[in-house]
Amino acid sequence: MLSIDSVSYRYRAAAHPALSDVSLSVPAGGVYGLLGPNGAGKTTLISLLAGLLPSSTGSIFLNGRPLAEARTANPRAIALVPQDYAFYPMLSVSENLRFFGGALGLGGGELKARVDTAIAFARLEQVVGKRAEQLSGGLRRRLNLAIGLLGRPQLLLLDEPTVGVDPQSRHFLLESIAALPAAGTTVIYTSHYMEEVEAICQRIAIIDQGRVLVEGTLDDILHSPEPVLELHLEQPMPAAIAARYQAIATTPLGYRLQLGSSAELPRLLDDLAAAGCAVRDLSLGQHNLEQVFMRLTQRSLRD
Amino acid sequence: MSPRLLALWLKESIALSRDRHGLLALFIMPTIFILVMTMALRDAFTPGATIDAAYVIVDLDRSPHSQAMARRLDKAATFHRQADVADADTARQGILDRHHALALVLPKGFGERLLTPAGADGQATEPLQLLLDPTLSPALQLAFRNQVMAALGAVRADELTQRAGKLFGLPLVPGKSADKDWPDEIHSVAVRSDQSARLPSSVQQNVPAWLIFAMFFVVIPVSSIFIIERQQGTLQRLRAIGVPFRLILAGKLLPFFVLNQVQAFAMVLVGMFVVPLFGSEALEMPATLPLLINWWLVAAAVSLAAVAWALLIASLARTSEQATIVGGVGNILMGAIGGIMVPKFVMPAGMQAIAELSPMAWGLEGFHSVMLRHAGFAELLPPIGKLLAFAILSLLAAIWLNHRALTNRS
């Protein structure tokens, strides 16, 4: 659906390019996670897709058409939900929705229908007459999302859509976003919350310093070909066993071991049982996203 | 009509209607300025107008001539006349008690010896006596003395014509006063470098002046909404759905233009109906439709300049505080040099030349041309043209600034 091919972008007077030879392929009908530390180039990429920045080197195609041409043909094809509360605090919820619908060129019965659908989607029925500045953080996020859906976009760009909301609202937002592809909207989702991305994204890309570090399906990226074992014990691992398997303590009772092959696992468990060392949990050959992210982007602070 | 433009207008109007502080500033501030400044500057604008110094007459003669003299002084109406007192001592005490600053004593025999020069018949003629408060400005002392001299001259002239009439056997209308309307009315005309024109009255100066000043204060609501849009990413969102920046600007121009016209209407009503309640003359608007249209054209040009200027300030400022300071101080400077606070005609020539640089001065010149000289459209073209050029340049600068911010964003 969206094809980004060798895109580079440098801000005027910047020493380094914000994006350098970025190539990505976003298939239709899914939630695509875009991850990276602060300053990685995520916002630049989102801004290019949203038409907020002028053309760059490389090419971007939407449904096989150059992006600019596709946007001209259908300005509602791509919608942006910025990280900020990008609406009018002094206007009520329904006034905000009607305004952005009007700005999309909607009018009459169609506008009313779209506004009603957006209100129902984000469950804003109880607060339609309330001014946006009086809403809680969670309701503001829901309004921000609802506005983005007024034009029924083919591609929705979500920039950190769950910052500053309580767990209930976050759960509701994630469920709603995960349901969007079924309604015909492909989503590009940026977030710093790894568990959110793991929960709703089918494909992800991790970028840093303007370059793509890894891209693929979430399963492929989280699967490790090496038989790395992560385990947590009830008590410290006996020194002899730790030496034998070259275990590295990652937390007080957590260890990472490099097994020669997965066939060595039963023997390790036998050794631990014989030493009276109970296993609380273990995972073999599978990382969580945070581990992958930290390994790829290094651990140094970015700002 | 584009639904997008309609949506932008409606949004801006709702946002504006909820900005109570901004609206208060736009309507209450100029009303107060108009009332205060019209009253404070009332005398400064009317040559020969009433002066706040009172006098009493001590009429010791009580003759038709002394009464004619009092009537003559009344007619001049420059100084406040208080009720006559019986003798000079009471008048003197009144000055000491600051009830009045001046007292004119008309001596006994004033009428009898009106046309008899002192000592002409071997008898002394008692002079008129002027008692005065020494703290009264010397210029006012002299002015009152001159008025008394003028009144005395007129009473003598009346008496002379009366006696000459009798001498030559001219018929007299019984009971008719000897007072005549001598051609002594003087009309003051301000002579300026470009033309001679009637000076504006206090209300004619202050209503358009503070209206222009208030119109330029749309910078506060314009920038407060614009900066919220920029800071919260709303402008980005609008651009992402294909709303061009020029449409966003157009969406702001009309609501604030309409607001400016409401201000103009309200301030004219204040000038016509509220100012008289405070003792000043009412504002007189042009009586014919073409002149009213010309007046409105000036108001429209001032409004376009004010809204475009506000959009430029809103594009320059990063925060509402910056916009308030830059916009507010900019307006006060434009007002100070542009003849809003201090009328241009009292400025020295050098300052008048500097005043020409202020868009507020162009607006005021336009309003005065219509109200004082009943100027036609052709005469209004220079000020209107300058205001429109200023508006276009401000808008282009605002568009350029926003384009530059977009490409430089990091």
Boltz contact constraints between the chains, C-beta under 6 A:
constraints:
  - contact:
      token1: [A, 11]
      token2: [B, 410]
      max_distance: 6.0
  - contact:
      token1: [A, 12]
      token2: [B, 408]
      max_distance: 6.0
  - contact:
      token1: [A, 50]
      token2: [B, 240]
      max_distance: 6.0
  - contact:
      token1: [A, 52]
      token2: [B, 236]
      max_distance: 6.0
  - contact:
      token1: [A, 52]
      token2: [B, 239]
      max_distance: 6.0
  - contact:
      token1: [A, 75]
      token2: [B, 242]
      max_distance: 6.0
  - contact:
      token1: [A, 80]
      token2: [B, 237]
      max_distance: 6.0
  - contact:
      token1: [A, 80]
      token2: [B, 240]
      max_distance: 6.0
  - contact:
      token1: [A, 82]
      token2: [B, 233]
      max_distance: 6.0
  - contact:
      token1: [A, 82]
      token2: [B, 236]
      max_distance: 6.0
  - contact:
      token1: [A, 84]
      token2: [B, 232]
      max_distance: 6.0
  - contact:
      token1: [A, 84]
      token2: [B, 233]
      max_distance: 6.0
  - contact:
      token1: [A, 85]
      token2: [B, 232]
      max_distance: 6.0
  - contact:
      token1: [A, 86]
      token2: [B, 232]
      max_distance: 6.0
  - contact:
      token1: [A, 86]
      token2: [B, 233]
      max_distance: 6.0
  - contact:
      token1: [A, 86]
      token2: [B, 234]
      max_distance: 6.0
  - contact:
      token1: [A, 86]
      token2: [B, 237]
      max_distance: 6.0
  - contact:
      token1: [A, 90]
      token2: [B, 15]
      max_distance: 6.0
  - contact:
      token1: [A, 90]
      token2: [B, 18]
      max_distance: 6.0
  - contact:
      token1: [A, 91]
      token2: [B, 14]
      max_distance: 6.0
  - contact:
      token1: [A, 99]
      token2: [B, 7]
      max_distance: 6.0
  - contact:
      token1: [A, 99]
      token2: [B, 11]
      max_distance: 6.0
  - contact:
      token1: [A, 102]
      token2: [B, 3]
      max_distance: 6.0
  - contact:
      token1: [A, 102]
      token2: [B, 7]
      max_distance: 6.0
  - contact:
      token1: [A, 103]
      token2: [B, 4]
      max_distance: 6.0
  - contact:
      token1: [A, 103]
      token2: [B, 7]
      max_distance: 6.0
  - contact:
      token1: [A, 103]
      token2: [B, 238]
      max_distance: 6.0
  - contact:
      token1: [A, 103]
      token2: [B, 243]
      max_distance: 6.0
  - contact:
      token1: [A, 104]
      token2: [B, 241]
      max_distance: 6.0
  - contact:
      token1: [A, 105]
      token2: [B, 3]
      max_distance: 6.0
  - contact:
      token1: [A, 105]
      token2: [B, 4]
      max_distance: 6.0
  - contact:
      token1: [A, 107]
      token2: [B, 3]
      max_distance: 6.0
